[in-house]
Amino acid sequence: MRKLLVLALVGLAAQLVDGALGMAYGLTSSTLLLLVGVTPAAASASVHLAEIGTTLASGVAHWRFGNVDWRVVGRIALPGAVGAFVGATLLSSISTESAAPWMAGILFTLGAYLLVRFSRPLRTQRRGGRLRGRFLGPLGLVAGFVDATGGGGWGPVATPALLVSGRLEPRKVIGSVDTSEFVVAGAASLGFLIGLGSEGFLLPIVGALLVGGLIAAPLAAWLVRVVPAQLLGATIGGVIVLTNARTLMRAADLGGPTPPTVYVLLAVAWAVAFALAVRALLRTRREQGVAPTPNPAAAEPAVAGRR
């Protein structure tokens, strides 16, 4: 019972993070599940099954607030589902010993990406024109594959790419990515069901993550308005990097003074990234001349995002 309560808190924390960043539900949940000893395939399978419920709730909320561009959803969801199904099938066929460093490597890379992205000013300016299918299709395919094989990654891959394009307002980027993830999570779950069977899903974990995520959804809608995305992104990125570095060093059988040295270097990099995030946030506020809403998406109607 205590373990399920902890897992529910994991789901709650992951949803709060995702609600403020528009990403990182899968990254946060999978990282913490791996930390407590869940196998990579079971962690990703369980997270994606829980995501079917949380993404459905999030997608409906975004739709009601007018945060969804259905053209984008249609052109990114189907390729994303294909990539997720292939990724889930691949991860299911890899042994636990091989899958652990593979997933840790993906999570480490995405965590480092969060550190880099949120240490710089966040771009919110829009450009004219429409997002083209030849951009959205490959983006969805890659994001879906990374999401299934890494236990998370749909948001960290898709959301920044759409934001950087400047052709879609932030609230619709988050809403469209969140809504399309319902299809991606379903396809990944189907791939894991075929590859692992029903026993591959740890249903108590799924239920705990789902309950925690649903409880956090309204809180995340508030969090998106009051917590600076820059600081939260830099914080979560550092946690993911340090946690998965431990798995990678174990897989490489590194001992002696190497692990402490690596931890120190990563901690210094994390501190630098956090300091840069603070500086970028303060500079943005000075340039605007007023104390703005810290999260770029908060200028629009806020809805709890899921990733």
GINOR-V265682 format. One record per residue. RES is the residue in one letter. OMEGA is omega as a letter, one per 40 degrees, with the letter a starting at -180 (* if undefined). Layout:
RES	OMEGA
RES	OMEGA
//
This chain:
M	i
R	a
K	i
L	i
L	i
V	a
L	i
A	i
L	i
V	i
G	i
L	i
A	a
A	i
Q	i
L	i
V	a
D	i
G	a
A	a
L	a
G	a
M	i
A	i
Y	a
G	i
L	a
T	a
S	a
S	i
T	a
L	i
L	i
L	a
L	a
V	i
G	i
V	a
T	a
P	a
A	i
A	i
A	a
S	i
A	a
S	i
V	a
H	i
L	i
A	a
E	i
I	i
G	a
T	i
T	i
L	i
A	a
S	a
G	i
V	i
A	i
H	i
W	a
R	i
F	i
G	a
N	a
V	i
D	a
W	i
R	i
V	i
V	a
G	a
R	i
I	a
A	a
L	i
P	i
G	i
A	i
V	i
G	a
A	i
F	i
V	i
G	i
A	i
T	i
L	a
L	a
S	a
S	a
I	i
S	a
T	a
E	a
S	a
A	a
A	i
P	i
W	a
M	i
A	i
G	i
I	a
L	i
F	a
T	i
L	i
G	i
A	i
Y	i
L	i
L	a
V	a
R	a
F	i
S	i
R	i
P	i
L	a
R	a
T	a
Q	i
R	i
R	a
G	i
G	a
R	i
L	a
R	i
G	a
R	i
F	a
L	a
G	i
P	i
L	i
G	a
L	a
V	a
A	i
G	i
F	i
V	a
D	a
A	a
T	a
G	a
G	a
G	a
G	i
W	i
G	a
P	i
V	a
A	a
T	i
P	a
A	i
L	i
L	a
V	i
S	i
G	a
R	a
L	a
E	a
P	a
R	i
K	i
V	a
I	a
G	a
S	i
V	i
D	a
T	a
S	a
E	i
F	i
V	a
V	i
A	i
G	i
A	i
A	i
S	i
L	i
G	i
F	i
L	i
I	a
G	a
L	a
G	a
S	a
E	i
G	i
F	i
L	a
L	i
P	i
I	i
V	a
G	a
A	i
L	a
L	i
V	i
G	a
G	a
L	i
I	a
A	a
A	i
P	i
L	a
A	i
A	i
W	a
L	a
V	a
R	a
V	a
V	i
P	a
A	a
Q	a
L	i
L	i
G	i
A	i
T	a
I	i
G	i
G	i
V	a
I	i
V	a
L	a
T	a
N	i
A	i
R	i
T	a
L	a
M	i
R	i
A	i
A	i
D	i
L	a
G	i
G	a
P	a
T	a
P	i
P	i
T	i
V	i
Y	i
V	a
L	i
L	i
A	i
V	i
A	i
W	i
A	i
V	a
A	a
F	i
A	i
L	i
A	i
V	a
R	i
A	i
L	i
L	i
R	i
T	i
R	i
R	a
E	i
Q	i
G	i
V	i
A	a
P	i
T	a
P	a
N	a
P	a
A	a
A	i
A	i
E	i
P	a
A	i
V	a
A	i
G	i
R	i
R	*
//
